[in-house]
Amino acid sequence: MKTCKLCGKNGVNFKTCPFNVNSKNPCWLKHNVPLPYNFENFTDNQLNIYDEPLKPCRIGNMKNGSWDKSGKCSEVGGGVHQICIKNISENTPNFSKLTGQTDWSNNRGNDNHCVCLGAWSLYNSKKKTNKTLKCNAIPKIALTDRYVSKFSEGWNKWNGLELPNQIKYGVESLVENCMTNEPKSKNLKKNYCRFARKHKSLKNSNLYSKHCN
């Protein structure tokens, strides 16, 4: 008999488990484990926010951090784990707890982790982050209309815990973390401005005026 390997429900697998399909409280939120590879939807050959080949979030022998088999934050569906946080337990303390999850992030040691767009947005609405991201490991597709709120965990969505227009906190913190004086940041600026001009909460901001006007 098939069994959901996360919650133990009989007669289903993790793709068909009713606690995961169209649920605001999927069973993986109840466990201190990342989603298994074959539960998530990943894609190869992505570019990062600098229009360069996407780099792995995983370094060395780090434990699974919701990345693909190559260690990349390449998920295009499901929870859209696309934000690579360096040393999540130290750089973003209480990340999972402050975003309504179990306290798994403080138990990651020095490991990196691919987190959901919505969780990143919500966390930054509560705590300021600075130089906490592995920016070359964040896919360019994160800065596209597809991930505003299409999925339950898009920029503006996070399992019913989201704040109004929290996309502003998530996107602007990404840009502030990743914008540098290096030439490649011109591509980040281009990708950010193209995305932000379509969304009022991003366009009517000081950051947009600084980089896009």
C-alpha positions in Angstrom: 0.0 0.0 0.0 1.2 3.5 -0.8 2.0 5.7 2.1 2.8 9.4 2.4 6.4 9.4 3.6 5.9 12.6 5.4 2.7 12.3 7.4 2.2 8.5 7.2 -1.3 8.6 5.6 -2.0 5.3 3.8 -3.2 4.9 0.2 -1.4 8.0 -1.1 2.1 9.3 -1.9 3.4 12.8 -1.1 2.1 14.1 -4.5 -1.5 13.0 -3.8 -1.6 13.3 -0.1 -4.7 15.5 0.8 -2.7 17.4 3.3 -0.4 18.6 0.6 -2.6 19.1 -2.4 -4.2 22.6 -2.4 -3.6 22.8 1.3 -2.8 25.9 3.4 -1.3 23.5 6.1 0.6 20.9 4.2 2.0 18.0 6.2 5.6 19.0 5.6 5.1 22.0 7.8 4.6 19.6 10.7 8.0 18.0 10.2 11.6 19.2 10.8 12.6 17.8 7.4 12.9 19.4 4.0 10.7 18.2 1.2 12.0 15.2 -0.7 13.4 15.8 -4.2 10.6 14.0 -6.0 7.9 16.1 -4.3 9.2 19.3 -5.7 9.3 20.6 -9.3 12.7 21.6 -10.4 14.1 22.7 -13.7 17.7 22.7 -15.2 19.7 25.4 -17.0 18.4 28.4 -15.2 20.0 31.8 -15.1 20.5 33.7 -11.8 19.4 37.3 -11.0 22.6 38.5 -12.6 21.8 36.7 -15.9 24.6 34.2 -15.2 24.3 30.4 -14.9 22.6 29.6 -11.6 25.0 28.5 -9.0 24.4 25.9 -6.2 23.2 27.0 -2.9 24.7 23.9 -1.3 28.4 24.0 -0.5 30.4 20.9 0.1 28.6 18.3 2.2 25.8 20.4 3.5 22.6 18.6 4.5 19.6 18.8 2.2 18.3 22.4 2.2 15.2 22.2 -0.1 17.5 22.3 -3.2 17.6 20.0 -6.2 20.1 17.1 -6.7 22.7 19.6 -7.9 22.2 21.7 -4.8 20.4 24.5 -6.6 17.3 26.5 -5.7 15.7 25.7 -9.0 12.2 24.9 -7.9 9.5 26.3 -10.3 6.4 24.9 -8.6 5.2 23.7 -5.2 6.7 25.9 -2.4 9.0 27.8 -4.9 12.1 27.5 -2.7 14.2 30.1 -4.6 15.9 32.2 -2.0 19.3 30.9 -0.9 20.2 32.1 2.6 23.8 31.6 3.8 24.1 29.9 7.2 20.4 30.3 7.9 20.6 29.6 11.6 23.1 32.5 12.2 22.2 35.0 9.5 18.4 34.8 9.9 17.8 33.7 13.5 14.4 32.1 14.2 13.6 32.2 10.5 11.2 29.3 10.5 9.6 30.2 13.8 8.9 33.8 12.8 7.3 32.6 9.6 4.9 30.2 11.3 6.8 27.0 11.0 8.5 24.6 13.4 11.9 25.7 14.7 13.9 23.7 12.1 16.0 26.6 10.8 17.9 27.1 14.1 18.9 23.5 13.9 20.6 23.8 10.5 24.1 24.5 11.9 26.2 26.4 9.4 24.3 25.1 6.4 22.7 27.2 3.7 19.0 26.7 2.8 16.7 27.5 -0.1 13.6 29.1 1.4 10.2 30.0 -0.1 9.6 33.4 -1.6 6.7 34.1 0.7 8.5 33.1 3.9 11.4 35.3 2.9 9.0 38.3 2.4 7.3 37.7 5.7 10.6 37.4 7.6 11.8 40.6 6.2 8.7 42.4 7.2 9.7 41.6 10.8 13.5 41.7 10.7 16.0 43.5 8.6 18.5 41.4 6.7 21.9 42.4 5.3 24.3 40.4 3.2 22.6 37.1 4.2 22.0 35.7 0.7 24.1 33.7 -1.7 22.9 35.9 -4.6 24.4 33.9 -7.5 22.2 31.0 -6.3 18.9 32.8 -6.7 17.1 32.2 -10.0 16.1 35.0 -12.3 12.6 33.6 -12.6 12.0 34.8 -9.0 11.7 38.3 -10.5 8.8 37.5 -12.8 5.0 37.9 -12.6 4.5 34.2 -12.3 5.6 34.3 -8.7 3.7 37.3 -7.3 0.9 35.2 -5.8 0.1 32.4 -8.3 1.2 29.7 -5.8 0.3 29.4 -2.2 3.9 30.4 -1.4 4.6 33.2 -3.9 6.0 36.6 -2.9 2.6 37.7 -1.6 1.5 34.3 -0.2 2.6 32.2 2.7 0.1 29.7 4.0 -2.5 32.2 5.2 0.1 34.0 7.3 1.1 36.6 4.8 0.8 40.4 5.2 -0.7 42.8 2.7 1.8 43.6 -0.1 4.6 41.8 1.7 6.2 41.4 -1.7 7.8 44.8 -1.1 9.8 43.5 1.9 10.9 40.4 0.1 11.9 41.9 -3.3 13.5 45.0 -1.9 15.5 43.0 0.7 16.8 40.7 -2.1 17.9 43.7 -4.2 19.6 45.4 -1.2 21.3 42.2 -0.2 22.6 41.5 -3.7 23.2 44.9 -5.4 27.0 45.6 -5.5 29.4 47.8 -7.5 30.3 44.9 -9.7 29.3 45.1 -13.4 27.0 42.1 -13.1 24.7 44.2 -10.8 23.6 46.1 -13.9 21.7 43.0 -14.9 20.1 42.7 -11.5 19.0 46.3 -11.7 17.5 45.7 -15.1 15.6 42.6 -14.0 14.4 44.3 -10.8 13.2 47.4 -12.6 11.4 45.4 -15.3 9.6 43.4 -12.7 8.9 46.3 -10.2 7.4 48.7 -12.7 4.4 46.4 -13.1 3.5 46.3 -9.5 2.3 49.4 -7.6 3.7 48.4 -4.2 7.2 48.1 -5.7 7.0 51.0 -8.2 5.9 53.5 -5.5 9.0 53.1 -3.4 12.3 54.9 -2.8 14.3 51.9 -4.0 12.5 52.0 -7.4 13.1 55.7 -7.6 16.8 55.2 -6.8 17.5 52.5 -9.4 14.8 52.8 -12.0 13.9 56.4 -12.7 
